[in-house]
Amino acid sequence: MKKFAILAALMASAAPAQAADVILAGNLIADASKGSMGPATITVENGRIVSVEAGINRPASGTVYDLSDKTVMAGLIDMHVHLTGDPSGDYWRAAVQPDEWSAIVGVKNAALTVKAGFTTVRDLGPRSKMGAFALRDGIAQGYVIGPRIVASGPSIAIVGGHGDTNGFRPEINELLDDGFNCTGAVECAEKVRLASQNGSDVIKITATGGVLSQQGRGLEAHFTRDEMKSIAETAHTLGLKVAAHAHGARGVQDAAEAGIDTIDHCTYADDAALRAMKANGSYFVPTLAAFEGVREGMAQGRYTPVVNAKIREVMSQVGKPIKPAVDMGVKIAFGTDAGVFPHGQNAMEFRLMVAAGMTPGQTLESATLVAAEALGLQNEIGKIAPGYSADIIAFDGDPYADVTVLESVDWVMARGKAVE
């Protein structure tokens, strides 16, 4: 056995080292907060960036990706997607489609998403318990093409609230119940622990009513403050962050004061709600693109009267809190709610954020540095720097001058592998 071990060691030492991948960037944005640095050479080994050098330095060997006529930057991050679903008002599908189908849909949408330049996503609140986890793991193990996924599993909701099953006969609602609704602080803590047990990377709660569900109780707070505080504290003891769907101002404020990490939508957030977010360090995830999908779906007659009433209520408010949030210093992390609109069109969020009052540079930071920080992955993704995951995209044009150039990404590397 010793001879075999020595022979194996000698063979390993004699084997040639695997050549690095080298990316020749015409104009590199290594850190979105610092602007462009001009031509650069990026070296990648074993899925990680090992060096970033100024200028074009073509190597004598190895795989070379010549992007010397492109702008190159870190892969984009979307903090709010639903990969295992497509746009639909057909809530009844929950009663007829098997959970396995959601994983099939997810494979399609994961490929569309990563090819659009989004190399990391946070998948929040899928209807199936395990579909998003299977997709996450399949991508991580290289069986499926897609972005890195931070997955929540089913949303934790109040009984009959947004995220719970609504719209069917009572006995059907009960049959379709995924077991993640709760009443009272103790039961809500239990559901967080159950989500952790099932494999959640992050906890998703529906802190207020929602637009596209069949619950018709408006868009204000659902959970009590004690329930939300219990959820946040329990998650944090387990090392998990919490994402809250929230539209109504008091629901946003309650979520922030409870210690929720990111608050998504924040449609009616007023000064008091934004001050609470700033004071408690809650990130604002706007999801403006979702409302473009909602507007299109309503025009096509996709939704029920219950949903249409909520759409009419909310549309005039969309985007209004963003400029006050920027002025107040609330951190804004990029998120779209893809699945409400077609996957792969995530980058439309950039131009909507600019229209709402952000600069192009601020939107680039939101989709790289800020989102990475919100995920707790700021030392792994969001920059092109030595030691970081080789998540890299390339495209034509200058996003600081015209952020819409990000809607046409030409080349993607995810975790060190070029995406075909």
NUNUGU-136020 format. One line per field, with one value per residue (C-alpha): residue in one letter; x, y, z. Coordinates in Angstrom, 3 decimals. Each point is the difference from the previous one (the first is absolute). Example, Ala and Ser with C-alpha at 12.3 -4.5 7.8 and 13.67 -1.06 7.14 Angstrom:
2
type = c(A | S)
c1 = c(12.300 | 1.370)
c2 = c(-4.500 | 3.440)
c3 = c(7.800 | -0.660)
END
This chain:
420
type = c(M | K | K | F | A | I | L | A | A | L | M | A | S | A | A | P | A | Q | A | A | D | V | I | L | A | G | N | L | I | A | D | A | S | K | G | S | M | G | P | A | T | I | T | V | E | N | G | R | I | V | S | V | E | A | G | I | N | R | P | A | S | G | T | V | Y | D | L | S | D | K | T | V | M | A | G | L | I | D | M | H | V | H | L | T | G | D | P | S | G | D | Y | W | R | A | A | V | Q | P | D | E | W | S | A | I | V | G | V | K | N | A | A | L | T | V | K | A | G | F | T | T | V | R | D | L | G | P | R | S | K | M | G | A | F | A | L | R | D | G | I | A | Q | G | Y | V | I | G | P | R | I | V | A | S | G | P | S | I | A | I | V | G | G | H | G | D | T | N | G | F | R | P | E | I | N | E | L | L | D | D | G | F | N | C | T | G | A | V | E | C | A | E | K | V | R | L | A | S | Q | N | G | S | D | V | I | K | I | T | A | T | G | G | V | L | S | Q | Q | G | R | G | L | E | A | H | F | T | R | D | E | M | K | S | I | A | E | T | A | H | T | L | G | L | K | V | A | A | H | A | H | G | A | R | G | V | Q | D | A | A | E | A | G | I | D | T | I | D | H | C | T | Y | A | D | D | A | A | L | R | A | M | K | A | N | G | S | Y | F | V | P | T | L | A | A | F | E | G | V | R | E | G | M | A | Q | G | R | Y | T | P | V | V | N | A | K | I | R | E | V | M | S | Q | V | G | K | P | I | K | P | A | V | D | M | G | V | K | I | A | F | G | T | D | A | G | V | F | P | H | G | Q | N | A | M | E | F | R | L | M | V | A | A | G | M | T | P | G | Q | T | L | E | S | A | T | L | V | A | A | E | A | L | G | L | Q | N | E | I | G | K | I | A | P | G | Y | S | A | D | I | I | A | F | D | G | D | P | Y | A | D | V | T | V | L | E | S | V | D | W | V | M | A | R | G | K | A | V | E)
c1 = c(0.000 | 2.892 | 1.496 | -3.276 | -0.273 | 3.514 | -0.671 | -3.244 | 1.808 | 2.743 | -2.563 | -1.884 | 3.163 | 1.013 | -3.400 | -0.037 | -1.803 | -3.375 | 0.305 | -1.923 | -2.805 | 0.869 | -2.554 | 1.105 | -2.322 | -0.260 | -1.415 | -0.190 | -2.394 | 1.597 | -1.889 | -3.222 | 0.607 | 3.296 | -0.969 | 1.873 | 3.738 | 0.607 | 1.601 | 0.910 | 0.964 | -1.819 | 1.412 | -2.299 | 0.961 | -2.293 | -3.011 | 1.672 | 1.639 | 3.713 | 1.194 | -1.215 | 2.622 | -0.248 | 0.445 | -0.449 | 2.544 | -0.577 | 1.427 | 2.045 | -2.294 | -3.358 | -3.530 | -0.328 | -3.314 | 0.656 | -2.498 | 2.264 | -2.876 | -2.410 | -0.759 | 0.566 | -1.351 | -1.057 | -3.018 | -3.298 | -2.022 | -3.807 | -1.336 | -3.564 | -0.917 | -2.387 | 1.876 | -2.485 | -2.924 | -0.979 | -2.401 | -3.571 | -3.247 | -1.045 | 0.140 | -1.883 | 3.138 | 1.082 | -2.685 | 0.881 | 3.738 | 2.364 | 2.936 | 2.392 | -1.222 | 1.271 | 3.525 | -0.308 | -1.165 | 2.867 | 2.610 | -1.264 | -0.090 | 3.365 | 1.670 | -1.805 | 1.032 | 3.701 | 0.263 | -1.444 | 2.997 | -1.485 | 2.457 | -1.538 | -3.690 | -2.079 | -2.998 | -2.842 | -3.221 | -0.523 | -3.261 | 1.681 | 1.883 | 3.043 | 0.096 | 2.193 | 2.350 | 0.409 | 0.726 | 2.494 | 1.859 | -0.082 | 1.652 | 2.568 | 0.994 | 0.246 | -2.961 | -2.020 | 0.999 | -0.979 | 0.937 | 1.096 | -3.272 | -0.704 | -3.347 | -2.718 | -2.467 | -3.697 | -0.931 | -1.024 | -3.419 | -3.004 | -2.995 | -1.865 | 2.582 | 2.241 | 2.176 | -2.624 | -2.456 | -3.062 | -2.723 | -1.152 | -2.714 | 1.008 | 0.773 | 2.231 | 1.781 | 0.727 | 1.306 | 2.314 | 1.299 | 3.796 | 0.260 | 1.793 | -2.752 | 0.009 | -1.810 | 1.823 | 3.663 | 0.711 | -1.552 | 1.738 | 3.356 | -0.784 | -0.601 | 3.382 | 1.645 | -1.970 | 1.170 | 3.573 | -0.410 | -1.327 | 3.041 | -0.829 | 2.949 | -2.163 | -3.425 | -2.751 | -3.072 | -2.987 | -0.226 | -2.942 | -2.675 | 1.109 | -1.216 | -0.209 | -1.443 | -3.682 | -0.065 | -2.101 | 0.883 | 2.074 | 3.734 | 0.672 | 1.627 | -0.824 | 2.296 | -0.030 | 3.177 | 0.632 | -0.357 | 2.453 | 2.463 | -0.163 | 0.655 | 3.002 | 1.547 | -0.462 | 1.485 | 2.979 | 0.782 | 0.187 | 2.284 | -2.735 | -1.094 | -3.662 | -1.623 | -3.406 | -2.490 | -1.632 | -2.098 | -1.861 | 1.903 | -0.734 | 0.871 | 3.335 | 0.659 | -0.933 | 2.272 | 2.947 | -0.544 | -0.238 | 3.496 | -0.910 | 3.101 | -1.500 | -3.409 | -1.179 | -2.391 | -0.516 | -2.611 | -1.687 | 3.039 | -0.273 | 2.585 | -0.677 | 0.428 | 3.190 | 1.438 | -0.625 | 1.781 | 2.969 | 0.171 | -0.181 | 2.198 | -2.737 | 0.705 | -2.626 | -0.607 | -2.312 | -1.120 | -1.279 | 0.125 | -2.715 | -2.487 | 0.836 | -0.973 | -3.146 | -0.993 | 0.401 | -1.870 | -2.948 | -0.166 | -0.164 | -2.852 | 2.189 | -1.255 | -3.127 | -2.157 | 1.570 | 3.473 | -1.055 | -1.362 | 3.351 | 1.891 | -2.114 | 0.703 | 3.757 | 1.215 | 0.028 | 2.311 | 2.682 | 3.524 | -0.877 | 2.007 | 3.270 | 1.241 | -0.841 | 1.765 | 3.112 | -0.008 | -0.384 | 2.859 | -2.040 | 1.976 | -1.709 | 0.706 | -0.965 | -2.970 | -2.661 | -2.635 | 0.736 | -2.718 | -2.623 | 1.543 | 1.987 | 3.329 | 3.072 | -1.355 | 1.269 | 2.250 | -3.009 | 0.092 | 3.050 | -1.797 | -3.044 | 2.202 | 1.604 | -3.447 | -0.960 | 2.913 | 3.209 | 3.139 | 1.317 | 2.978 | -2.250 | -1.927 | 3.244 | 1.064 | -3.439 | 0.344 | 3.553 | 1.509 | -3.196 | -1.788 | 3.076 | 0.138 | -3.719 | 0.545 | 3.034 | 2.136 | 1.980 | 3.309 | -1.134 | -1.902 | -0.741 | 3.549 | 2.709 | 2.903 | 2.462 | -1.645 | -3.534 | -2.165 | 0.535 | -3.469 | 0.629 | -2.062 | 0.791 | -2.053 | 0.258 | -0.142 | 0.395 | -2.648 | 0.870 | -1.168 | -2.834 | -1.072 | -2.174 | 3.146 | -0.336 | -3.129 | 2.254 | 2.735 | 2.227 | 2.162 | -0.310 | 2.311 | -1.642 | 2.200 | 2.917 | -1.836 | -0.924 | -3.716 | -0.709)
c2 = c(0.000 | 2.339 | -0.568 | 0.861 | 3.180 | 1.074 | -0.751 | 2.028 | 2.929 | -0.117 | -0.109 | 2.948 | 2.062 | -0.842 | 0.914 | 3.430 | 2.728 | 0.912 | 3.197 | 2.998 | 1.740 | 3.539 | 2.715 | 3.016 | 2.868 | 3.095 | 2.067 | -1.506 | 1.016 | -1.922 | 1.856 | 1.776 | 2.733 | 0.971 | 0.213 | -1.358 | -0.764 | -0.515 | -3.057 | -2.845 | -3.667 | -2.342 | -3.429 | -2.745 | -3.344 | -2.626 | 2.274 | 2.945 | 3.214 | -0.173 | 3.286 | 3.225 | 1.989 | 3.273 | -0.241 | -2.798 | -2.749 | -2.938 | -3.230 | -2.568 | -2.863 | -0.732 | 0.833 | 3.645 | 1.847 | 3.053 | 2.616 | 2.900 | 1.741 | -0.430 | 1.468 | -2.622 | -0.003 | -2.302 | -2.229 | 1.591 | -0.953 | -0.127 | -0.071 | -1.050 | -2.618 | -2.927 | -2.350 | -2.858 | 2.049 | 1.977 | 2.955 | -1.172 | 0.944 | -3.637 | -0.498 | -3.280 | -1.592 | -0.592 | -2.671 | -1.812 | 0.276 | -2.366 | 1.413 | -1.722 | 2.249 | 3.061 | -1.395 | -0.488 | 3.593 | 1.071 | -1.641 | 2.049 | 3.235 | -0.488 | -0.176 | 3.125 | 1.852 | -0.792 | 0.692 | 3.448 | 0.704 | -0.829 | -2.401 | 0.040 | 0.161 | -0.266 | -2.244 | 0.969 | -1.801 | -2.721 | -1.910 | -3.401 | -0.921 | -1.595 | 1.090 | 3.051 | -1.965 | -2.718 | 2.677 | 1.732 | -3.230 | -1.134 | 3.246 | -0.128 | -3.531 | 0.895 | -2.031 | 3.047 | 3.354 | 2.935 | 2.607 | -0.580 | -0.247 | 1.133 | -1.729 | 0.602 | -2.788 | 0.820 | 3.341 | 0.204 | 1.703 | 0.624 | -2.290 | 1.201 | 2.650 | 0.674 | -3.077 | -2.336 | -1.904 | 2.034 | -0.097 | -3.612 | -1.754 | -0.269 | -3.700 | 0.603 | 2.873 | -2.399 | -2.725 | 2.448 | 1.547 | -0.329 | 0.118 | 3.343 | 2.308 | 0.917 | 1.866 | 1.357 | 0.539 | -3.564 | -1.670 | 2.450 | -0.829 | -3.677 | 0.634 | 1.719 | -3.051 | -2.260 | 2.031 | -0.293 | -3.746 | -0.320 | 1.735 | 3.721 | 2.365 | 3.005 | 0.454 | 1.639 | 1.467 | 1.845 | 2.884 | 1.660 | -0.799 | -0.558 | 1.028 | -3.260 | -2.394 | -0.726 | 1.477 | 3.139 | 1.714 | 2.834 | 0.630 | 0.942 | -1.913 | -3.665 | -1.201 | 1.584 | 1.714 | -2.796 | -2.622 | 1.787 | 0.585 | -3.685 | -0.956 | 2.331 | -0.990 | -3.729 | 0.235 | 1.988 | -2.547 | -2.574 | 2.208 | 0.746 | 3.352 | 0.905 | 1.509 | 1.605 | 0.618 | 3.277 | 2.638 | 2.036 | 2.697 | -1.294 | -3.534 | 1.260 | 1.939 | -2.944 | -2.309 | 2.377 | 0.507 | -3.788 | -0.376 | -1.403 | 0.087 | 0.905 | 1.445 | -0.651 | 2.271 | 2.726 | 1.461 | 2.319 | 0.629 | 3.496 | 2.056 | -1.806 | -3.403 | 1.075 | 1.474 | -3.345 | -1.802 | 2.364 | -0.296 | -3.789 | -0.608 | -1.649 | -0.147 | 1.235 | -2.335 | 1.958 | -2.615 | 2.674 | -2.406 | -2.095 | 2.798 | 0.147 | -3.660 | 0.688 | 2.840 | -2.272 | -2.861 | 2.218 | 1.305 | -3.612 | -0.851 | -2.448 | 0.641 | -0.430 | 2.915 | -0.295 | 0.498 | 2.723 | 2.083 | -0.121 | 0.838 | 3.126 | 0.985 | -0.356 | 1.051 | 3.773 | -0.474 | -2.157 | 1.417 | 3.030 | -1.037 | -0.469 | 3.605 | 0.710 | -3.251 | 1.010 | 3.452 | -1.562 | -2.449 | -3.196 | -2.739 | -1.142 | -3.519 | -1.005 | -2.362 | -0.540 | -2.625 | -1.823 | -2.558 | 2.738 | 1.016 | -2.344 | -1.247 | 1.278 | 3.553 | 0.830 | 2.841 | 2.216 | 0.818 | 2.223 | 2.512 | -0.020 | 0.796 | 2.874 | 1.324 | -0.149 | 2.203 | -2.041 | 0.679 | -2.735 | -0.432 | -0.519 | -2.695 | -1.795 | 0.019 | -1.274 | -3.043 | -0.827 | 1.420 | 0.747 | -3.220 | -2.058 | 1.693 | -0.580 | -3.714 | -0.115 | -0.972 | 3.221 | -1.917 | -2.453 | 1.889 | 3.519 | 0.997 | -1.086 | -0.434 | -2.739 | -2.683 | 0.719 | -2.468 | 0.346 | 1.370 | 2.310 | 1.530 | 1.957 | 2.336 | 2.969 | 3.583 | 1.997 | -0.749 | 3.208 | 1.947 | -2.309 | -2.665 | -1.720 | -1.572 | -2.598 | -1.302 | -1.521 | -2.025 | -1.820 | -2.288 | -1.564 | -1.964 | -1.516 | -1.450 | -0.253 | -1.681 | 1.832 | -0.376 | -1.268)
c3 = c(0.000 | 0.834 | -3.467 | -1.667 | 2.067 | -0.934 | -3.671 | 0.074 | 1.591 | -2.629 | -2.819 | 1.482 | 0.297 | -3.565 | -1.458 | -1.645 | 1.929 | -1.438 | -2.001 | 1.277 | -1.834 | -1.015 | -0.763 | -2.013 | 0.925 | -2.159 | 2.857 | 3.476 | 2.760 | 2.868 | 2.740 | -0.970 | 2.596 | -1.651 | -3.672 | -3.012 | 0.101 | -3.721 | -1.634 | 2.336 | 0.151 | 2.388 | 0.853 | 1.276 | 1.540 | 1.535 | -0.153 | 1.736 | -1.092 | 0.780 | -1.504 | -1.590 | -1.906 | -1.864 | -3.770 | -2.506 | 0.699 | -2.339 | 1.483 | -1.886 | 1.080 | 1.529 | -1.048 | -1.015 | -0.164 | -2.116 | 1.163 | -0.895 | -1.789 | 2.953 | 3.398 | 2.699 | 3.558 | 2.829 | -0.554 | 1.009 | 3.074 | 0.165 | 3.549 | -0.854 | -2.596 | -0.367 | -2.324 | 0.273 | -1.326 | -3.079 | -0.346 | 0.497 | 1.659 | 0.123 | 3.769 | -0.442 | -1.452 | 3.589 | 0.159 | -3.228 | -0.628 | 1.844 | 1.924 | -2.398 | -2.811 | 1.839 | -0.127 | -3.770 | -0.418 | 2.239 | -2.226 | -2.938 | 1.944 | 1.681 | -3.412 | -1.217 | 3.145 | -0.032 | -3.741 | 0.708 | 2.258 | 3.410 | 1.596 | 3.496 | 0.951 | 3.139 | -0.679 | 2.333 | 0.810 | -2.632 | 0.301 | -0.008 | 3.170 | -1.603 | -3.670 | 0.552 | 2.262 | -2.640 | -2.601 | 2.310 | 0.658 | -3.620 | -1.105 | 2.798 | -1.030 | -3.671 | -1.264 | -1.031 | -1.505 | 2.142 | 2.587 | 3.560 | 1.972 | 3.540 | 0.604 | 2.577 | -0.616 | 0.624 | 1.571 | 3.622 | 0.059 | 2.199 | -0.417 | -3.090 | -0.794 | -2.975 | -0.326 | 1.443 | -2.207 | -0.940 | -2.633 | 0.243 | 2.006 | 3.685 | -0.230 | -3.059 | 1.725 | 2.850 | -2.303 | -1.786 | 3.214 | -0.026 | 3.788 | 0.234 | 1.255 | 3.673 | 2.759 | 3.049 | 0.745 | 1.130 | -3.041 | -2.333 | 1.605 | -0.582 | -3.718 | -0.306 | 1.533 | -2.341 | -3.009 | 1.225 | 0.448 | -3.559 | -1.510 | -0.205 | -0.538 | 0.901 | 1.601 | -2.074 | 1.683 | -1.422 | 2.465 | -1.769 | -2.515 | -3.578 | -3.418 | -1.938 | 2.583 | 0.478 | 3.522 | -0.146 | 3.283 | -1.424 | 0.102 | 3.630 | 2.854 | 0.519 | 2.775 | 3.426 | 1.160 | 2.505 | -2.738 | -2.312 | 2.811 | 0.890 | -3.614 | -0.287 | 3.313 | -0.637 | -3.498 | 1.213 | 2.708 | -2.806 | -2.100 | -2.531 | -1.410 | -0.497 | -3.102 | 0.419 | -2.772 | 1.087 | -1.772 | 2.638 | 1.909 | 3.496 | -1.044 | -1.345 | 3.199 | 2.232 | -1.996 | 0.319 | 3.731 | 0.453 | -1.480 | -3.428 | -2.237 | -3.379 | -0.742 | -3.536 | -1.964 | 2.674 | -2.320 | 2.492 | 2.205 | 1.497 | 1.889 | 3.292 | -1.672 | -1.783 | 3.199 | 1.712 | -2.849 | 0.252 | 3.790 | -0.017 | -3.064 | -2.066 | -3.732 | -2.485 | -2.977 | -2.377 | -2.646 | -2.416 | -2.941 | 1.637 | -0.499 | -3.702 | -0.128 | 2.009 | -2.317 | -3.024 | 1.666 | 0.868 | -3.581 | -1.195 | 2.394 | 1.901 | 3.537 | 2.114 | 1.224 | 3.464 | -1.460 | -2.435 | 2.875 | 1.783 | -3.199 | -0.508 | 3.588 | -0.179 | -3.459 | 0.566 | 2.994 | -1.638 | 0.272 | 2.144 | 3.108 | -1.894 | -0.193 | 3.672 | 0.935 | -1.951 | 1.600 | 3.446 | -0.533 | 0.036 | -1.740 | -3.212 | -1.252 | -3.535 | -0.314 | -2.648 | 0.973 | -3.264 | -0.590 | 0.162 | -3.342 | -2.306 | 1.313 | -1.803 | -0.155 | 3.502 | -1.188 | -0.801 | 3.723 | -0.571 | -2.202 | 2.286 | 2.989 | -1.899 | -0.963 | 3.683 | 1.077 | 0.233 | -2.018 | -2.320 | 2.312 | 2.998 | -1.848 | -0.932 | 3.639 | 1.029 | -2.288 | 1.072 | 3.205 | 1.917 | -0.946 | 0.880 | 3.395 | 0.567 | -0.635 | 2.294 | -3.015 | -0.343 | 0.135 | -2.694 | -2.706 | -1.222 | -1.036 | -2.385 | 2.394 | 1.015 | 2.111 | -1.233 | -1.892 | -3.735 | -0.754 | -2.938 | -2.807 | -3.156 | -2.203 | -2.357 | 1.205 | 3.205 | 2.690 | 1.875 | -3.057 | -1.075 | 2.453 | -2.619 | -1.523 | 2.760 | -1.709 | -2.694 | 1.714 | -2.522 | 2.138 | 3.440 | 2.278 | 3.072 | 2.731 | -2.405 | -2.871 | -3.176 | -0.709 | -3.495)
END
